Amino acid sequence: MNFEAILNGIPAYAKDIKLNLSSMVTNHSTLSDSQFAGAALVAAISTKNSGLTKLINQAVAGTLQENELDAVRAAAAIMGMTNIYYRFTDLVDDSSYATMPAGLRMNILRDPGVDKLDFEMWSLVASVIGGCHKCVSSHEQQLIKHGISKEAVQLLAKIAAVIHSLSCIHTIEISK
């Protein structure tokens, strides 16, 4: 992984974000390199910022195998759907919607083509950015249930936060 181009492009007003990203890139010991790379990429995709997504994709090139790249993309796509639907069931005053069958295909969740915990991690990151309470809670619970540490879960949330901030910075810079 090589985040130097991204780090060097962060303006002075966002020094905190630069320091946070640098720290995570060099110290993500609760995650493997591929888990970290996938989390960063799914976060970028989930921000819907194509410029940032391209930069992150270049930064993690060679770290993720093709099946992992497909799983990251699948996590972003499926969470893009489920986050909206389940956020609706959470926000609407009529609780009966939450008991109705969703009727949405989600087969990728059964066989994502990679380790299911990796897919859960990437789904959590996408859901944090998507802002779905039910989805975030569900993915967090699955990770903890399967032995992932709270520190690793927290790091995934921090990756989502920092990459989201990078998306804001990218938007600021291209709008000047």
Secondary structure by P-SEA (a helix, b strand, c coil): ccaaaaaaaccccaaaaaaaaaaaaaccccccaaaaaaaaaaaaaaaccaaaaaaaaaaacccccaaaaaaaaaaaaaaaaaaaaaaaaacccccccccccccccccccccccccaaaaaaaaaaaaaaaccaaaaaaaaaaaaaacccaaaaaaaaaaaaaaaaaaaaaaaaaac
